[in-house]
Amino acid sequence: MLKKPAKTPVHRPPPPQYVRIIGGAWKRTQLPVLDALGLRPTPDRVRETVFNWISHQWGNDWSAAAVLDLFAGSGALGFEAASRGARSVVMVDTHTPVVRQLDAIKDKLHADAVTLVRADALAAAQSMALRGQRFDLVFLDPPYQQELLEKVLPLCTGLLNQDALVYVESGAALPFGADSESDSNQPDGPSTPDWLAPWEAIRTDKAGIVFYHLLKLRAAIQA
């Protein structure tokens, strides 16, 4: 019996990846995502939830907001903030191709409120703090499993205006412990690690493997 010849697998290039802006002046605009660098943009559904949280905190008024995105990647978070009317948005990324892509998007959108910085996130945070730059909202979506969060979150304490918010995206829930008001479900569990202790969680949620949190400094530390 003759066997049919095996089919030669067809190797197709991966389809273009896009994320879309959820709201504001550029609502439904698609942003291209570079595939080669393995970027992991915040999913649309997660971003919609997070921006609803923030808008609720600010009474839907973004006009006075100074925003910092320390791991800009696809630009989904930073351009979303600019679309909603943020006064200024600083977007930081260390990869030249990423920054080049963000610059092209900025030009296409005429996003004059956006400033792009090619730099290491930790170095940029330290430099901006020394220069006295302050922000009302900081986005932290670092690469998972690189332990960057516990290094960069403490630097944010020197970057914030009064009552500022910090959005954190991670591959696991932040380890708030038994001593934290943010975790009342583990009364006998471990204490909060030092790098997280100054913070409290306003809102937290999970979607698939993505854990996302909206934080602010504890009142005693801001005073």
C-alpha positions as CSV (number, residue, x, y, z in Angstrom):
1,M,0.0,0.0,0.0
2,L,1.4,3.3,-1.0
3,K,1.8,5.9,1.7
4,K,0.8,9.4,1.0
5,P,3.8,11.7,1.0
6,A,4.2,13.6,4.3
7,K,3.0,17.2,4.0
8,T,5.7,19.7,4.2
9,P,5.0,22.1,7.1
10,V,4.2,25.6,6.1
11,H,6.2,28.1,8.0
12,R,4.3,31.3,8.2
13,P,5.6,34.5,9.8
14,P,3.8,35.4,13.0
15,P,0.9,37.7,12.4
16,P,1.4,41.4,13.4
17,Q,0.4,42.0,17.0
18,Y,-1.5,45.0,18.1
19,V,-3.0,46.4,21.2
20,R,-5.6,49.0,21.1
21,I,-6.1,52.2,23.0
22,I,-9.3,51.8,25.2
23,G,-10.5,55.4,25.7
24,G,-9.8,59.1,25.2
25,A,-8.9,61.0,22.1
26,W,-7.3,58.0,20.4
27,K,-9.9,55.4,21.4
28,R,-9.7,52.2,19.3
29,T,-6.4,53.2,17.7
30,Q,-4.2,50.1,17.3
31,L,-0.6,50.2,18.4
32,P,1.8,47.7,16.8
33,V,3.8,45.5,19.1
34,L,7.4,44.4,18.2
35,D,7.5,40.6,18.1
36,A,11.3,40.1,18.0
37,L,11.8,41.3,21.6
38,G,9.1,39.2,23.1
39,L,7.2,42.2,24.5
40,R,4.3,41.4,26.8
41,P,1.9,44.3,26.6
42,T,-0.8,44.7,29.2
43,P,-3.9,42.9,27.9
44,D,-6.8,45.2,26.8
45,R,-9.2,43.9,29.4
46,V,-6.7,44.4,32.2
47,R,-5.8,47.9,31.0
48,E,-9.5,48.9,30.8
49,T,-10.0,47.8,34.4
50,V,-6.8,49.6,35.6
51,F,-7.7,52.8,33.9
52,N,-11.2,52.6,35.4
53,W,-9.6,52.3,38.8
54,I,-7.4,55.3,38.3
55,S,-10.1,57.4,36.7
56,H,-12.3,56.7,39.7
57,Q,-9.6,57.9,42.1
58,W,-9.2,61.1,40.0
59,G,-12.9,61.8,39.3
60,N,-12.2,61.1,35.6
61,D,-10.0,64.2,35.3
62,W,-6.5,63.4,33.9
63,S,-5.7,67.0,32.9
64,A,-3.2,67.7,35.8
65,A,-1.6,64.2,35.8
66,A,2.2,63.8,35.3
67,V,2.7,60.2,34.4
68,L,5.8,58.0,34.3
69,D,6.0,54.6,32.5
70,L,9.4,53.0,33.5
71,F,9.1,49.9,31.4
72,A,7.3,51.3,28.3
73,G,7.5,48.3,26.0
74,S,4.6,48.5,23.6
75,G,3.6,51.9,24.9
76,A,0.1,50.7,25.7
77,L,0.0,52.2,29.2
78,G,1.7,55.5,28.4
79,F,-0.2,56.2,25.2
80,E,-3.4,55.3,27.0
81,A,-2.7,57.9,29.7
82,A,-1.9,60.5,27.0
83,S,-5.1,59.6,25.1
84,R,-7.1,60.4,28.2
85,G,-5.6,63.8,28.6
86,A,-2.6,63.4,30.9
87,R,-0.6,66.7,31.2
88,S,2.7,64.9,30.6
89,V,3.8,61.3,30.0
90,V,7.4,60.1,30.3
91,M,8.0,56.7,28.7
92,V,11.3,54.9,29.5
93,D,12.7,51.8,27.8
94,T,16.2,50.5,27.4
95,H,15.9,48.8,24.0
96,T,16.7,51.0,20.9
97,P,14.2,49.2,18.5
98,V,11.4,49.7,21.1
99,V,12.1,53.4,21.5
100,R,12.3,53.8,17.8
101,Q,8.9,52.2,17.5
102,L,7.4,54.4,20.2
103,D,8.8,57.4,18.5
104,A,7.1,56.5,15.3
105,I,3.8,56.0,17.2
106,K,4.3,59.3,18.9
107,D,4.7,61.1,15.6
108,K,1.7,59.4,14.1
109,L,-0.5,60.4,17.0
110,H,1.0,63.9,17.3
111,A,1.4,63.0,21.0
112,D,3.1,66.2,22.1
113,A,2.6,65.4,25.8
114,V,4.8,62.3,25.5
115,T,8.5,62.3,26.2
116,L,10.6,59.2,25.3
117,V,13.7,58.2,27.2
118,R,16.1,55.4,26.2
119,A,17.6,54.3,29.5
120,D,17.7,51.6,32.1
121,A,14.7,51.9,34.3
122,L,16.6,51.8,37.6
123,A,19.1,54.4,36.4
124,A,16.3,56.6,35.0
125,A,14.3,56.5,38.2
126,Q,17.4,57.5,40.3
127,S,18.3,60.3,37.9
128,M,14.8,61.8,37.8
129,A,14.5,61.6,41.6
130,L,17.8,63.5,41.9
131,R,16.6,66.2,39.4
132,G,13.4,66.6,41.5
133,Q,11.0,65.3,38.9
134,R,7.7,64.2,40.5
135,F,4.8,62.3,39.2
136,D,1.1,61.6,40.0
137,L,1.1,58.1,38.5
138,V,3.9,55.6,37.8
139,F,3.5,52.4,35.7
140,L,5.7,49.5,36.7
141,D,5.4,46.5,34.3
142,P,8.9,45.0,34.5
143,P,9.9,41.7,32.9
144,Y,8.7,38.8,35.1
145,Q,11.2,36.7,37.0
146,Q,14.0,39.2,37.0
147,E,13.4,40.5,40.5
148,L,13.3,44.1,39.2
149,L,10.2,45.0,41.1
150,E,11.8,44.8,44.5
151,K,14.5,47.1,43.2
152,V,12.5,49.7,41.4
153,L,9.5,50.1,43.7
154,P,11.6,51.6,46.6
155,L,13.0,54.1,44.1
156,C,9.5,55.3,43.4
157,T,9.1,56.8,46.9
158,G,11.4,59.7,45.7
159,L,9.4,60.3,42.5
160,L,5.9,60.9,43.8
161,N,3.7,63.8,44.4
162,Q,1.3,63.8,47.3
163,D,-1.4,61.0,47.0
164,A,0.3,59.7,43.8
165,L,-0.6,56.2,42.5
166,V,1.7,53.3,41.4
167,Y,0.4,50.6,39.1
168,V,2.3,47.3,39.4
169,E,1.9,44.3,37.1
170,S,3.6,41.0,38.0
171,G,3.6,37.3,37.6
172,A,2.5,36.7,41.2
173,A,0.5,38.5,43.8
174,L,2.5,41.1,45.7
175,P,3.6,39.5,49.0
176,F,1.7,41.7,51.5
177,G,2.0,39.9,54.8
178,A,0.0,39.5,58.1
179,D,1.2,43.0,59.2
180,S,-0.4,44.7,56.3
181,E,-3.9,46.1,56.0
182,S,-3.7,45.0,52.3
183,D,-3.8,41.3,53.4
184,S,-6.2,40.6,56.2
185,N,-6.7,37.0,55.1
186,Q,-3.4,35.7,56.5
187,P,-3.3,36.7,60.1
188,D,-0.6,34.2,60.9
189,G,1.4,34.5,57.7
190,P,4.8,36.0,57.1
191,S,5.3,39.7,57.4
192,T,5.5,42.1,54.4
193,P,9.1,42.3,53.0
194,D,10.9,45.6,53.6
195,W,10.7,46.7,49.9
196,L,6.9,46.5,50.0
197,A,6.3,47.7,53.5
198,P,5.8,51.4,52.7
199,W,2.9,50.7,50.4
200,E,-0.7,49.8,50.6
201,A,-2.8,48.2,47.9
202,I,-5.9,50.2,46.9
203,R,-7.1,47.6,44.3
204,T,-5.8,44.2,43.2
205,D,-7.0,41.6,40.7
206,K,-5.8,38.7,38.5
207,A,-6.4,37.8,34.9
208,G,-4.8,34.6,33.7
209,I,-1.2,34.7,34.7
210,V,-1.3,38.5,35.2
211,F,-1.5,39.9,38.7
212,Y,-2.2,43.6,38.8
213,H,-2.2,46.1,41.6
214,L,-2.9,49.8,42.3
215,L,-0.7,51.1,45.2
216,K,-0.1,54.2,47.1
217,L,2.3,55.1,49.9
218,R,0.9,54.7,53.4
219,A,-0.4,58.0,54.9
220,A,2.2,57.9,57.7
221,I,5.0,57.9,55.1
222,Q,3.5,60.7,53.0
223,A,3.0,63.0,56.0
